[in-house]
Amino acid sequence: MNPISFEADYDIERSRLTTFFRLIIVIPWAIWASIYGIAALVVVVIAWFAMLFTARYPEGMYNFVAGYLRLTTRVYAYALLLTDELPSFGGGPEPEYPIKVDVAPRQERYNRWKTFFKYLLWFPQMLIGGYGLAFVVQFAAFISWFRILFAGRQSITMHEALVGSTAYLVRSNGFILLLTEAHPRLLDVQRYDPPADAPGLPPTTAATPGGPLPERAGGTPPPPPPPPAQS
């Protein structure tokens, strides 16, 4: 099981106004995330050397980098229209926020060889995320932008595409930030049941002659019709 988890609450009704100006609204958070990222990069380089010599990720550095991962993920998810709720500027755990990024506590010891060859081990993930899932994310966000503007509702299909792709990218980022030695897996996303009226779900199939009878609430089929009266 990957120690980094990602979830995004699904909201059907969405704001047309904030969706239209989303890439402008997110600018202050993007600037702050970039500044935070410079400091995080320095910390990761120092932690890399520390892990080579001690096989341990210094706890303060681990928490700082984990905060960077949580912050950037929330900003990224907001820009991708996964939520209409503005993220905070902090990197701490925020269980009440619609975008949930959990990072498990650091390992007691890390493999020195895996740490030394971390960037080589990350190369296949970079190909999958950079050339495959990046296209999926951009396409799903593009479709979502138009759908929300015209309908004010988000499709469950586009939401799931964004969640599945983002979950892989977040875990890949955690891998390259030395937070975990576990390789991310595609479609490793927690499943959930969307509301029955979620856009994008197939409509309920009506009963057809000779076909199965529709079920009532509780899973019990309706009683058969009475036989025709004898003349």
C-alpha positions as CSV (number, residue, x, y, z in Angstrom):
1,M,0.0,0.0,0.0
2,N,1.4,3.4,-0.9
3,P,2.0,5.7,2.1
4,I,0.7,8.7,0.2
5,S,-3.1,8.8,-0.4
6,F,-5.1,11.2,-2.5
7,E,-8.9,11.8,-2.4
8,A,-11.2,14.5,-3.9
9,D,-14.8,15.0,-2.8
10,Y,-17.2,15.1,-5.7
11,D,-19.5,18.1,-6.0
12,I,-22.2,18.1,-8.7
13,E,-23.1,21.8,-8.6
14,R,-20.2,24.1,-9.4
15,S,-19.6,27.8,-9.7
16,R,-19.5,29.1,-13.2
17,L,-17.9,32.4,-12.2
18,T,-14.9,31.0,-10.3
19,T,-14.5,28.3,-13.0
20,F,-14.2,30.9,-15.8
21,F,-11.5,32.9,-13.9
22,R,-9.9,29.8,-12.3
23,L,-6.4,30.3,-13.8
24,I,-6.4,33.9,-12.7
25,I,-7.7,33.3,-9.2
26,V,-5.0,30.6,-8.5
27,I,-2.1,32.9,-9.3
28,P,-1.3,34.0,-5.7
29,W,-1.2,30.3,-4.6
30,A,0.9,29.3,-7.6
31,I,3.5,32.0,-6.7
32,W,3.6,30.9,-3.1
33,A,3.9,27.3,-4.1
34,S,6.9,28.2,-6.4
35,I,8.7,30.0,-3.5
36,Y,7.9,27.1,-1.2
37,G,9.3,24.7,-3.9
38,I,12.7,26.4,-4.0
39,A,13.1,25.9,-0.3
40,A,11.8,22.3,-0.6
41,L,14.3,21.5,-3.3
42,V,17.2,22.6,-1.1
43,V,15.9,20.5,1.7
44,V,15.5,17.4,-0.5
45,V,19.1,17.7,-1.7
46,I,20.3,17.9,1.9
47,A,18.0,15.0,2.9
48,W,19.4,13.0,0.0
49,F,22.9,13.2,1.4
50,A,21.7,12.6,4.9
51,M,19.9,9.4,3.8
52,L,22.9,8.1,2.0
53,F,25.0,8.3,5.1
54,T,22.5,7.5,7.8
55,A,19.7,5.7,6.0
56,R,17.3,8.1,7.7
57,Y,15.2,11.1,6.5
58,P,15.6,13.8,9.2
59,E,12.2,14.3,10.7
60,G,12.1,18.1,10.4
61,M,13.0,17.9,6.7
62,Y,10.5,15.1,6.1
63,N,7.7,17.2,7.6
64,F,8.7,20.3,5.6
65,V,8.7,18.4,2.3
66,A,5.5,16.6,3.1
67,G,3.9,20.0,3.7
68,Y,5.1,21.2,0.3
69,L,3.5,18.1,-1.3
70,R,0.2,18.7,0.4
71,L,0.2,22.4,-0.5
72,T,1.1,22.0,-4.1
73,T,-1.4,19.2,-4.6
74,R,-4.3,21.3,-3.2
75,V,-3.3,24.2,-5.4
76,Y,-2.9,21.9,-8.5
77,A,-6.3,20.3,-7.7
78,Y,-8.0,23.6,-7.4
79,A,-6.6,24.7,-10.7
80,L,-7.8,21.5,-12.3
81,L,-11.4,22.2,-11.1
82,L,-11.6,19.3,-8.7
83,T,-13.0,21.7,-6.2
84,D,-14.4,25.3,-5.9
85,E,-13.1,25.8,-2.4
86,L,-10.0,28.0,-2.2
87,P,-7.0,26.2,-0.7
88,S,-5.1,27.6,2.3
89,F,-1.4,28.8,2.1
90,G,-0.4,26.2,4.6
91,G,1.0,22.7,4.1
92,G,-0.4,21.0,7.1
93,P,-3.1,18.2,7.1
94,E,-6.5,19.6,6.4
95,P,-9.1,16.8,6.8
96,E,-12.0,19.1,6.3
97,Y,-10.8,20.4,2.9
98,P,-12.3,18.6,-0.2
99,I,-8.8,17.7,-1.5
100,K,-7.3,15.2,1.0
101,V,-3.6,14.4,0.8
102,D,-2.3,12.1,3.5
103,V,1.4,11.4,4.0
104,A,2.3,8.6,6.3
105,P,5.0,9.1,8.9
106,R,8.6,8.6,7.7
107,Q,10.1,5.2,7.5
108,E,12.5,4.2,10.3
109,R,15.2,3.4,7.7
110,Y,15.6,3.9,4.0
111,N,17.5,1.8,1.4
112,R,20.7,3.6,0.5
113,W,20.9,2.1,-2.9
114,K,17.3,3.1,-3.8
115,T,18.1,6.6,-2.5
116,F,21.3,6.8,-4.6
117,F,19.5,5.7,-7.8
118,K,16.2,7.5,-7.0
119,Y,16.2,9.6,-10.1
120,L,16.9,6.6,-12.3
121,L,14.1,4.7,-10.7
122,W,11.8,7.6,-11.2
123,F,12.4,7.8,-14.9
124,P,9.6,5.4,-15.9
125,Q,7.2,7.3,-13.7
126,M,8.2,10.5,-15.4
127,L,7.4,9.0,-18.8
128,I,4.0,7.8,-17.6
129,G,3.1,11.1,-15.9
130,G,4.7,13.5,-18.2
131,Y,3.7,12.0,-21.5
132,G,0.6,10.0,-20.7
133,L,-1.3,11.2,-17.7
134,A,-0.5,14.9,-18.4
135,F,-2.6,14.7,-21.6
136,V,-5.4,13.0,-19.7
137,V,-5.4,15.7,-17.0
138,Q,-5.4,18.5,-19.5
139,F,-8.1,17.0,-21.6
140,A,-10.4,16.2,-18.6
141,A,-9.8,19.7,-17.2
142,F,-10.6,21.3,-20.6
143,I,-13.8,19.4,-21.0
144,S,-14.8,20.1,-17.3
145,W,-14.2,23.8,-17.8
146,F,-16.7,24.0,-20.7
147,R,-19.2,21.7,-19.1
148,I,-19.3,23.7,-15.9
149,L,-19.6,27.0,-17.7
150,F,-22.6,25.8,-19.7
151,A,-24.3,23.5,-17.3
152,G,-23.0,24.5,-13.9
153,R,-22.4,20.8,-13.1
154,Q,-19.4,18.6,-13.1
155,S,-19.4,15.2,-14.9
156,I,-18.6,12.2,-12.7
157,T,-16.6,10.7,-15.6
158,M,-14.3,13.8,-15.9
159,H,-14.0,14.0,-12.1
160,E,-12.9,10.3,-11.9
161,A,-10.4,10.9,-14.8
162,L,-8.9,13.9,-12.9
163,V,-8.8,12.0,-9.6
164,G,-7.2,8.9,-11.0
165,S,-4.5,10.8,-12.9
166,T,-3.8,13.2,-10.1
167,A,-3.4,10.4,-7.6
168,Y,-0.7,8.8,-9.6
169,L,1.1,12.2,-10.2
170,V,1.0,13.0,-6.4
171,R,2.5,9.6,-5.5
172,S,5.1,10.0,-8.1
173,N,6.0,13.4,-6.7
174,G,6.2,11.9,-3.3
175,F,8.6,9.3,-4.7
176,I,11.0,11.8,-6.2
177,L,10.8,14.0,-3.1
178,L,12.2,11.0,-1.2
179,L,9.1,10.7,1.0
180,T,8.5,7.1,0.0
181,E,10.2,4.1,-1.7
182,A,6.9,2.7,-3.0
183,H,6.3,3.0,-6.7
184,P,2.9,4.5,-7.6
185,R,0.4,2.3,-9.4
186,L,-2.1,3.3,-12.0
187,L,-5.7,3.4,-11.0
188,D,-4.7,3.0,-7.3
189,V,-7.6,5.2,-6.2
190,Q,-10.1,4.7,-3.4
191,R,-13.5,3.9,-4.9
192,Y,-16.7,5.6,-3.9
193,D,-20.3,5.6,-5.0
194,P,-21.4,8.8,-6.7
195,P,-24.9,10.3,-6.3
196,A,-27.5,8.8,-8.5
197,D,-28.1,12.1,-10.3
198,A,-24.4,12.7,-11.1
199,P,-23.9,13.9,-14.7
200,G,-22.2,11.3,-16.8
201,L,-23.8,8.3,-15.2
202,P,-25.9,6.1,-17.6
203,P,-29.7,6.5,-17.1
204,T,-31.6,3.8,-15.3
205,T,-32.8,1.2,-17.8
206,A,-36.5,1.0,-18.1
207,A,-38.3,-2.3,-18.2
208,T,-38.8,-3.7,-21.6
209,P,-41.1,-6.5,-22.8
210,G,-39.5,-9.8,-22.0
211,G,-36.7,-8.1,-20.2
212,P,-35.8,-8.0,-16.5
213,L,-38.2,-6.2,-14.2
214,P,-36.9,-3.0,-12.5
215,E,-36.1,-3.3,-8.9
216,R,-37.7,-1.2,-6.1
217,A,-35.8,0.4,-3.3
218,G,-34.3,-2.3,-1.1
219,G,-33.5,-4.6,-4.0
220,T,-37.0,-6.3,-4.1
221,P,-38.6,-6.7,-7.6
222,P,-42.2,-5.6,-7.9
223,P,-44.9,-8.3,-7.8
224,P,-45.9,-9.8,-11.1
225,P,-49.1,-8.5,-12.7
226,P,-52.3,-10.5,-12.0
227,P,-53.3,-13.0,-14.6
228,P,-56.0,-12.0,-17.2
229,A,-59.6,-12.6,-16.2
230,Q,-61.1,-15.7,-17.7
231,S,-64.0,-15.0,-20.1
